[in-house]
Structure formats: C-alpha cells, structure tokens
C-alpha cells in the first residue's frame, strides 16, 4: 500500500533530503507485510518506488532506518531493480531456448550414438550405454551453461548490493547505523525454535 505523506511526514522529509543528496526524485513510499523484515527498490531516478516491510518501523532506530532508506535509494539511482529483473529474465529465456535447442540435439546425439553402436555390431547393453552417455553429455552442457549464467547474475547482484552499502554509508555519514540495521534485520529474519536448522 502506498504510504501517504500525512501518515509519515517526518519519514518523507528525511527521504526527500537523502534523495536530493543523491540527485534523484523522491520515490513513492509503500508499505507491505512481507515474510521477513525487508525493503526493496523498484524503478529509476525519476520514477522510483521504495517498499518497506511494516516490521521495519518497530525494529529499527531512526539512524538505522535512514541507512536502510539510503541503501534503497542507491538502488533506485542505479536502476538495480530493472537490471536484476532483466538479468533474471535473460537466464529464464536462455533456459527456455536451451530446452528448445538441446532437446533435438540430445535426440540427434542419442540416435547417432545408437546407430554407430548398431553398425559396429555391439550388443543391446552397449547400444543402451552409448545412448545414455550421449544424453548425459548434452544434459551436462546445459547444466554448465545455466550454472555459469546464474553465477554471473549472482556475482553482479552482490556487487550492486555492496555498492549500495557504500553509497548509503557515504550519504548518511553513519556506516555503523547501516551495519547495525543489517545485523538487526538478519537476526529478526532468522528462524528460531527446534526446527530452525532445517530452514534455509
């Protein structure tokens, strides 16, 4: 839900100050009930949206809250939400294309291996083994390609998170508040209880 200025005038004032420092338009502020304390940024410098989990308002101090807002504004400035969405879409598209391309390739490789095994006069078990090896080779290639793309996307995302941390620390002049906020959010999001070790 969009958070109106009337409900949080002081928050809007601080967001406007931070936005001016970063050279972007103040984003639209929204609140949501998420599964864990979190914040996210969408859009770019002129049409940004920052979504805040409602639990952050009681979990963080004013200094910590400002640091988290500055972190999200850095994402808005750099259009990180858009880039991440495009990256994830690219990986999904490549996975779909690989399925379309590799299925015929797998059938061709398996058929060729089967045909060569039959021409050589090998028995049924040898023909089956050659077919399975050909399928595994093509499937392994697909896994390696998708794994490499996913790793590249994760590495880029991690780099953007660290850059947003650096920007937030520089803009607020309070890196300790950011570290404290992230630590508090991590503790609040961690599962507790006898089954906590089973949660990822």
Buried (B, 14 or more C-beta within 10 A) or exposed (E): EEBEEEEBEEBBEBBBEBBEBBEBBBBBBBBEEBEEBBBBBBBBBEEBBBBBBBBBEEBBEEBBBBBBBBBBBBBBBBBBBBBBEEBEEEBEEBBEEBEEEBEEBBEEBBEEBBEEBBEEEBEEEEBEBBBEEBBEBBEEBBEEBBEEBBEEBEEBBEEBBEBBBBBBBBBBEBBEBBBBBBEBBEEBBEEEEEEEEEEE
